[in-house]
Amino acid sequence: MKKEDVLKVNLDKAIEKDKILSYQEKVSEIDKGIKDKSLAGNDFLGWSDYPLTYNKKEAKQIIKDAKRVRKEVEVLVVCGIGGSYLGARAAIEALKGLKPSDGPEIIFFGNTFSPNYTNQIIEYLKTKTFAINVISKSGTTTETSIAFRLVKDLLEKKVGKEKARELIFATTDKEKGALKTLASKEGYQTYVLPDDVGGRYSVFTAVGLFPMAVAGIDIEDFLKGAKDSMTRYSNPDLKENECYQYAVTRDYMYHNGKSVEMFVTYELQYTQIGEWLKQLFGESEGKGKKALLPTSATFSTDLHSLGQFIQDGSPILFETILYVNNPKLNTKVPHDEQDLDGLNYLEDKELSYVNRKAYEGTLEAHVSGGVPCITIEMDKLDSYTLGYLFYFFMRAVALSGYLLEVNPFDQPGVEIYKKNMFHLLGKKGY
């Protein structure tokens, strides 16, 4: 597959080409700053060439460890929050579906304080064989640390401390932090979250790769897709670079009356891609009282709840639609003798055909209703194309963040609620 054929980005229903090209000078300047790592937040640009520079030895170890885990346990519990789980969850659900039957079940834990969910997971795990992947740079993230303490205690009681050590995998800082200290003391297998890669940009590191490998995803193919995407979108020429065209269109929308970008998919198993995108764009750009609000919807499901607002409500949003032309699985509408539901006109039609017509009809309706629509189409979604897609969005948000004149790689605002929470909980020093 040619690199230029993996994604087909169509901006015609959102912006005129001359408006895109008017950004060329700014884009060239920012692209140079990304490449030579001279802009604000440059110490967190490690993701930008990571698909080329990643630790090949660690990747091989991840594949080896994942094969063992797949043979030994029924469940992998991933303890992490935010960027420490969203990318992996999005990838696993998108590629393996919502009801996978091959390999261990992947449970994402440590992403909430919910007492109900936490108790339900602990009770469920009491009857299962399981391994743990705890992900935290510091080892002190509150939600993740509470969850890890609970499942570590349960695992040690079930199989003993010695065996538990073989079933706990820590993804953390290379040299320092509470989790690194514990992992070294106990002898857990560790993987590195690089110093120059922030959480929401970490899906190509061990943060995303280990859970994905345990789920049975080809992580080398995933990284190959990201590497080819990096190559494809390295040219700053706006006539050629569709990733940068998309980033520029977002900036144009923001400065021309739009305040919301709705990421739309047409498959339930792609819903978590929308969740990953909300963090990627929201946490990267939402600073200085600026930026688009990223939200998401899964059609046709959400057309029956949000469709009226999108069509006729406040004209505050534009859509970025991800559509995969050829699903892995399909089914046909059967014949019914009575035809009381009036569906025989669809007899022997595949659901992919029905879904496609829903997409085309909705696109036409929303555009005619004044909603700008960007479409990103892929022929198929596999480990390679997903890696390609994820890198596309990471490169886009870097450019659009700098166009907004914010640092796309910090998140000062999230510290405020934590300080208040720690004070109310009585943590020393707060």
C-alpha positions as CSV (number, residue, x, y, z in Angstrom):
1,M,0.0,0.0,0.0
2,K,1.3,3.4,-0.9
3,K,1.7,5.8,2.0
4,E,-0.5,8.4,0.3
5,D,-3.3,5.9,0.0
6,V,-3.7,4.9,3.7
7,L,-5.7,7.9,4.6
8,K,-7.9,10.0,2.3
9,V,-8.5,13.4,3.8
10,N,-11.3,15.4,2.2
11,L,-11.6,19.1,3.3
12,D,-13.8,20.3,0.4
13,K,-16.9,20.4,2.6
14,A,-15.2,22.5,5.2
15,I,-12.8,25.1,3.7
16,E,-11.5,26.6,0.4
17,K,-8.0,25.6,-0.6
18,D,-6.8,29.2,-0.8
19,K,-7.5,29.7,2.9
20,I,-5.4,26.7,3.7
21,L,-2.5,27.9,1.5
22,S,-2.5,31.3,3.2
23,Y,-1.0,29.6,6.3
24,Q,2.1,28.4,4.5
25,E,4.6,30.7,6.0
26,K,3.5,30.0,9.6
27,V,3.4,26.3,8.9
28,S,6.9,26.2,7.5
29,E,8.2,28.0,10.5
30,I,6.5,25.7,13.0
31,D,7.4,22.6,11.1
32,K,11.1,23.6,11.3
33,G,10.7,24.2,15.1
34,I,9.2,20.7,15.6
35,K,12.0,19.0,13.6
36,D,14.8,20.8,15.3
37,K,13.0,20.8,18.7
38,S,13.4,24.5,19.3
39,L,9.8,25.5,20.3
40,A,8.1,25.6,23.7
41,G,7.8,22.2,25.2
42,N,10.7,20.9,23.1
43,D,11.7,18.5,25.9
44,F,8.5,16.6,25.2
45,L,8.9,16.1,21.5
46,G,10.3,12.6,21.7
47,W,7.1,11.2,20.3
48,S,7.8,13.0,16.9
49,D,10.5,10.5,15.8
50,Y,9.8,7.7,18.2
51,P,8.5,5.3,15.5
52,L,12.0,5.5,14.1
53,T,14.1,5.6,17.2
54,Y,12.2,3.3,19.6
55,N,14.1,0.7,21.6
56,K,14.0,-2.4,19.4
57,K,15.3,-4.6,22.2
58,E,12.5,-3.5,24.5
59,A,9.9,-4.1,21.8
60,K,11.2,-7.7,21.4
61,Q,11.0,-8.2,25.1
62,I,7.4,-6.9,25.2
63,I,6.5,-9.4,22.5
64,K,8.1,-12.2,24.4
65,D,6.5,-11.3,27.7
66,A,3.1,-10.8,26.1
67,K,3.2,-14.3,24.6
68,R,3.8,-15.8,28.1
69,V,1.0,-13.7,29.6
70,R,-1.4,-14.8,26.9
71,K,-0.7,-18.5,27.7
72,E,-0.8,-18.1,31.5
73,V,-3.7,-15.9,32.5
74,E,-7.4,-15.2,31.7
75,V,-7.1,-11.4,32.4
76,L,-4.6,-8.6,32.1
77,V,-5.4,-5.8,34.5
78,V,-4.0,-2.5,33.1
79,C,-3.7,0.1,35.9
80,G,-3.4,3.6,34.4
81,I,-5.3,6.8,33.8
82,G,-5.4,9.3,31.0
83,G,-2.6,8.8,28.5
84,S,-1.6,5.7,30.4
85,Y,-4.6,3.8,29.1
86,L,-6.7,5.6,26.6
87,G,-4.4,4.9,23.6
88,A,-4.1,1.2,24.4
89,R,-7.8,0.8,25.0
90,A,-8.7,2.6,21.8
91,A,-6.4,0.4,19.8
92,I,-7.5,-2.9,21.4
93,E,-11.2,-2.2,21.0
94,A,-10.8,-0.8,17.5
95,L,-8.8,-3.8,16.3
96,K,-10.1,-6.7,18.4
97,G,-13.7,-5.6,18.8
98,L,-15.9,-5.3,21.8
99,K,-16.4,-9.1,22.3
100,P,-13.0,-10.6,21.5
101,S,-12.6,-14.3,22.0
102,D,-8.9,-14.9,21.4
103,G,-6.5,-14.4,24.3
104,P,-6.8,-12.8,27.7
105,E,-9.5,-10.2,28.6
106,I,-8.1,-6.8,29.0
107,I,-9.5,-4.8,32.0
108,F,-8.7,-1.1,32.4
109,F,-8.5,-0.2,36.1
110,G,-7.0,2.7,38.1
111,N,-8.9,5.3,35.9
112,T,-11.5,6.2,38.5
113,F,-12.3,6.6,42.2
114,S,-15.7,4.9,41.7
115,P,-16.3,2.6,44.7
116,N,-18.9,0.6,42.7
117,Y,-16.7,-0.2,39.7
118,T,-13.6,-0.8,41.9
119,N,-15.5,-3.4,44.1
120,Q,-17.0,-5.1,41.1
121,I,-13.6,-5.5,39.4
122,I,-12.0,-6.9,42.6
123,E,-14.9,-9.4,43.1
124,Y,-14.6,-10.5,39.4
125,L,-10.8,-11.0,39.7
126,K,-11.2,-13.3,42.7
127,T,-12.4,-16.0,40.3
128,K,-9.8,-15.4,37.5
129,T,-6.2,-15.9,36.9
130,F,-4.7,-12.5,36.1
131,A,-1.5,-10.5,35.5
132,I,-1.0,-6.8,36.1
133,N,0.5,-4.0,34.0
134,V,0.8,-0.9,36.2
135,I,1.6,2.3,34.3
136,S,2.8,5.5,36.0
137,K,5.9,7.7,35.5
138,S,6.0,8.7,39.2
139,G,4.2,5.8,40.8
140,T,2.1,8.2,42.9
141,T,-0.9,8.9,40.6
142,T,-3.7,8.6,43.1
143,E,-6.3,6.6,41.1
144,T,-3.7,4.3,39.6
145,S,-1.8,3.8,42.9
146,I,-5.0,2.9,44.8
147,A,-6.0,0.4,42.1
148,F,-2.6,-1.2,41.9
149,R,-2.4,-1.5,45.7
150,L,-5.7,-3.4,45.6
151,V,-4.9,-5.8,42.8
152,K,-1.4,-6.4,43.9
153,D,-2.7,-7.4,47.3
154,L,-5.3,-9.7,45.8
155,L,-2.7,-11.3,43.4
156,E,-0.2,-12.0,46.2
157,K,-2.9,-13.6,48.3
158,K,-4.0,-15.8,45.4
159,V,-0.7,-17.0,44.1
160,G,1.9,-15.9,46.7
161,K,4.5,-13.2,46.5
162,E,7.0,-15.1,44.4
163,K,4.6,-16.0,41.6
164,A,3.0,-12.5,41.8
165,R,6.4,-11.0,40.9
166,E,6.3,-12.9,37.6
167,L,2.9,-11.6,36.8
168,I,3.4,-7.9,37.5
169,F,4.8,-5.6,34.8
170,A,5.6,-2.0,35.5
171,T,5.8,0.7,32.8
172,T,7.5,3.7,34.5
173,D,10.5,6.1,34.6
174,K,13.8,4.6,33.6
175,E,15.6,5.6,36.8
176,K,13.5,7.3,39.5
177,G,10.1,7.4,41.2
178,A,8.1,5.3,43.6
179,L,7.0,2.7,41.1
180,K,10.6,2.3,39.7
181,T,11.8,1.9,43.3
182,L,9.2,-0.8,44.1
183,A,9.8,-2.6,40.8
184,S,13.5,-2.8,41.4
185,K,13.0,-4.0,45.0
186,E,10.5,-6.7,44.0
187,G,12.0,-7.7,40.7
188,Y,9.1,-6.9,38.4
189,Q,9.7,-6.8,34.7
190,T,9.9,-3.1,33.8
191,Y,9.4,-1.1,30.6
192,V,10.4,2.5,30.1
193,L,8.2,5.6,29.6
194,P,10.7,7.9,28.0
195,D,11.4,11.3,29.7
196,D,10.7,13.2,26.5
197,V,7.3,11.6,25.8
198,G,4.2,12.8,27.6
199,G,1.3,10.5,28.6
200,R,-1.1,11.5,25.8
201,Y,1.6,11.0,23.2
202,S,2.8,7.6,24.6
203,V,0.7,5.0,22.7
204,F,3.8,4.1,20.6
205,T,5.9,3.4,23.7
206,A,5.5,0.5,26.1
207,V,2.5,2.3,27.6
208,G,0.5,1.2,24.6
209,L,2.5,-1.6,23.2
210,F,2.4,-4.1,26.1
211,P,-1.4,-4.2,26.6
212,M,-1.8,-4.3,22.8
213,A,0.6,-7.2,22.4
214,V,-1.1,-9.1,25.2
215,A,-4.4,-8.6,23.3
216,G,-2.8,-10.2,20.2
217,I,-2.1,-7.1,18.2
218,D,1.0,-7.0,15.9
219,I,2.9,-4.1,17.5
220,E,5.7,-4.1,15.0
221,D,3.2,-3.5,12.2
222,F,1.6,-0.8,14.4
223,L,5.0,0.9,14.7
224,K,5.6,0.5,11.0
225,G,2.4,2.3,10.2
226,A,3.4,5.2,12.5
227,K,6.9,5.3,10.9
228,D,5.4,5.6,7.4
229,S,3.0,8.2,8.6
230,M,5.9,10.2,10.1
231,T,7.7,10.0,6.7
232,R,4.5,10.9,4.8
233,Y,3.8,14.0,6.8
234,S,7.3,15.4,7.2
235,N,6.9,17.7,4.2
236,P,5.8,21.2,5.3
237,D,4.3,22.0,1.8
238,L,0.6,22.6,2.4
239,K,-0.2,21.5,-1.2
240,E,1.1,18.0,-0.3
241,N,0.7,17.5,3.5
242,E,-2.9,16.5,4.3
243,C,-2.1,16.2,8.0
244,Y,-1.0,19.9,8.1
245,Q,-4.0,20.8,5.9
246,Y,-6.3,19.3,8.6
247,A,-4.5,21.2,11.4
248,V,-4.8,24.4,9.5
249,T,-8.5,23.8,8.9
250,R,-9.0,23.3,12.6
251,D,-7.3,26.7,13.3
252,Y,-9.4,28.4,10.7
253,M,-12.6,27.0,12.2
254,Y,-11.6,28.2,15.6
255,H,-11.0,31.8,14.4
256,N,-14.1,31.8,12.3
257,G,-17.0,31.1,14.6
258,K,-16.6,27.5,15.6
259,S,-15.9,26.4,19.1
260,V,-16.5,22.7,19.0
261,E,-14.9,19.9,17.0
262,M,-17.0,16.7,17.0
263,F,-15.0,13.5,16.1
264,V,-17.5,11.1,14.5
265,T,-17.1,7.3,13.9
266,Y,-19.6,4.8,12.4
267,E,-18.5,1.7,14.4
268,L,-19.2,1.1,18.1
269,Q,-15.7,-0.5,18.5
270,Y,-14.2,2.8,17.4
271,T,-15.8,4.8,20.2
272,Q,-12.7,4.8,22.3
273,I,-10.7,6.4,19.5
274,G,-12.9,9.4,20.1
275,E,-12.0,9.3,23.8
276,W,-8.3,9.2,23.0
277,L,-8.7,12.1,20.6
278,K,-10.6,14.2,23.2
279,Q,-7.6,13.9,25.6
280,L,-5.0,14.4,22.9
281,F,-6.6,17.7,21.6
282,G,-8.2,18.9,24.8
283,E,-5.2,18.6,27.0
284,S,-2.8,19.8,24.3
285,E,-4.6,22.9,23.3
286,G,-6.9,24.0,26.1
287,K,-4.8,26.7,27.6
288,G,-4.9,30.5,28.0
289,K,-8.7,30.5,27.6
290,K,-8.2,29.3,24.0
291,A,-9.0,26.3,21.8
292,L,-11.8,24.2,20.3
293,L,-13.7,21.9,22.7
294,P,-13.2,18.3,21.4
295,T,-16.2,16.1,21.7
296,S,-17.2,12.8,20.0
297,A,-20.1,10.8,18.7
298,T,-20.7,7.4,17.3
299,F,-23.2,7.3,14.4
300,S,-25.8,6.1,13.7
301,T,-26.3,5.6,17.4
302,D,-25.9,9.2,18.4
303,L,-27.9,10.5,15.5
304,H,-30.9,9.4,17.6
305,S,-29.8,11.6,20.5
306,L,-27.6,14.4,19.1
307,G,-28.7,14.4,15.5
308,Q,-31.4,17.1,16.0
309,F,-28.9,19.5,17.7
310,I,-26.2,18.9,15.0
311,Q,-28.7,19.6,12.2
312,D,-30.7,22.5,13.6
313,G,-29.1,23.6,16.9
314,S,-26.5,26.4,17.7
315,P,-24.0,26.6,14.8
316,I,-21.0,26.1,17.0
317,L,-19.5,22.9,15.7
318,F,-17.8,21.2,12.8
319,E,-17.3,17.5,12.3
320,T,-14.2,15.4,11.7
321,I,-15.5,12.0,10.5
322,L,-13.4,8.8,10.5
323,Y,-14.9,6.2,8.2
324,V,-13.5,2.7,7.4
325,N,-14.8,1.4,4.1
326,N,-14.3,-2.4,4.6
327,P,-15.1,-3.8,8.0
328,K,-13.5,-7.1,9.1
329,L,-16.9,-8.7,9.7
330,N,-20.2,-8.4,8.0
331,T,-23.7,-9.7,8.0
332,K,-26.7,-9.6,5.6
333,V,-30.3,-8.6,6.1
334,P,-32.4,-11.8,5.9
335,H,-35.7,-12.3,4.1
336,D,-38.9,-12.3,6.1
337,E,-42.1,-13.7,4.7
338,Q,-44.5,-11.3,6.5
339,D,-42.2,-8.2,6.0
340,L,-44.2,-6.4,8.8
341,D,-41.1,-4.2,9.4
342,G,-40.9,-3.3,5.7
343,L,-37.2,-4.3,5.5
344,N,-37.4,-6.8,2.6
345,Y,-36.2,-4.0,0.3
346,L,-32.8,-4.5,2.1
347,E,-32.9,-8.3,1.7
348,D,-29.4,-9.7,1.1
349,K,-27.8,-6.3,1.5
350,E,-24.7,-6.3,3.8
351,L,-24.8,-4.1,6.9
352,S,-21.7,-2.4,5.6
353,Y,-23.8,-1.1,2.6
354,V,-26.5,0.2,5.0
355,N,-23.9,1.8,7.2
356,R,-22.2,3.5,4.2
357,K,-25.6,4.9,3.0
358,A,-26.2,6.2,6.5
359,Y,-22.8,7.9,6.4
360,E,-23.4,9.4,2.9
361,G,-26.9,10.6,3.8
362,T,-25.9,12.1,7.1
363,L,-22.9,13.9,5.5
364,E,-25.1,15.5,2.9
365,A,-27.7,16.5,5.5
366,H,-25.2,18.1,7.9
367,V,-23.4,20.0,5.1
368,S,-26.7,21.3,3.8
369,G,-27.5,22.3,7.3
370,G,-24.4,24.5,7.5
371,V,-22.1,22.1,9.4
372,P,-18.6,22.0,7.9
373,C,-17.5,18.4,7.6
374,I,-14.0,17.0,7.3
375,T,-13.8,13.3,6.2
376,I,-10.9,10.9,6.8
377,E,-11.5,7.6,5.0
378,M,-9.5,4.4,5.2
379,D,-10.1,1.2,3.1
380,K,-9.5,-0.9,6.2
381,L,-8.4,-0.7,9.8
382,D,-5.6,-3.0,10.9
383,S,-2.6,-2.6,13.2
384,Y,-0.6,-0.8,10.4
385,T,-3.3,1.7,9.4
386,L,-4.2,2.4,13.1
387,G,-0.5,3.3,13.8
388,Y,-0.6,5.5,10.7
389,L,-3.8,7.2,11.9
390,F,-2.6,7.8,15.4
391,Y,0.6,9.5,14.3
392,F,-1.4,11.6,11.8
393,F,-3.4,13.1,14.7
394,M,-0.4,13.6,17.0
395,R,1.4,15.5,14.3
396,A,-1.7,17.5,13.6
397,V,-2.2,18.6,17.2
398,A,1.4,19.7,17.5
399,L,1.0,22.0,14.6
400,S,-2.4,23.3,15.6
401,G,-1.3,23.9,19.2
402,Y,1.6,26.0,18.0
403,L,-0.7,27.9,15.6
404,L,-2.8,28.8,18.7
405,E,0.5,29.9,20.4
406,V,0.2,27.5,23.3
407,N,2.6,24.8,24.4
408,P,1.0,21.5,23.2
409,F,2.9,19.4,25.6
410,D,2.2,20.7,29.1
411,Q,-1.0,20.6,31.2
412,P,-0.8,23.2,34.0
413,G,-4.5,23.3,34.5
414,V,-4.9,19.7,35.7
415,E,-2.8,20.4,38.8
416,I,-5.3,22.8,40.3
417,Y,-8.0,20.2,41.1
418,K,-5.4,17.8,42.4
419,K,-4.1,20.4,44.9
420,N,-7.7,21.0,46.1
421,M,-8.4,17.3,46.4
422,F,-5.3,16.5,48.3
423,H,-6.0,19.4,50.7
424,L,-9.5,18.1,51.3
425,L,-8.2,14.5,51.8
426,G,-5.7,15.8,54.4
427,K,-2.5,14.9,52.5
428,K,0.6,16.2,54.2
429,G,1.9,19.4,52.5
430,Y,-1.5,20.4,51.0
